[in-house]
Amino acid sequence: MSMTNKKESPTVEEIQEFLKRHELTGAAAGQLLGVDSQTIRKWTGGERPMPAASWTLLQILVGELDSDDVWKDAAILKRTVHLGDADHE
């Protein structure tokens, strides 16, 4: 699994490096995600963790992560959770 294909929130350093690598300003990243630049500043400044879903979406939108892989992972997780629930009935 690559560094960017994680299911948890990224570190501040990962977000900053990602924005730099893709030449994205906070305003541009915010526009892609539908949040304001202040929210991006809070994520890049460590005031608030970036939600894993926002991180995944941003990676998909810039082409760093394939959305098909995300859906496959979600389907596997859904089956695993469903099977786990059946064990507790």
Secondary structure, 3 states (H helix, E strand, C coil): CCCCCCCCCCCHHHHHHHHHHCCCCHHHHHHHHCCCHHHHHHHHCCCCCCCHHHHHHHHHHCCCCCHHHHHHHHHHHHHHHHHHHHHCC
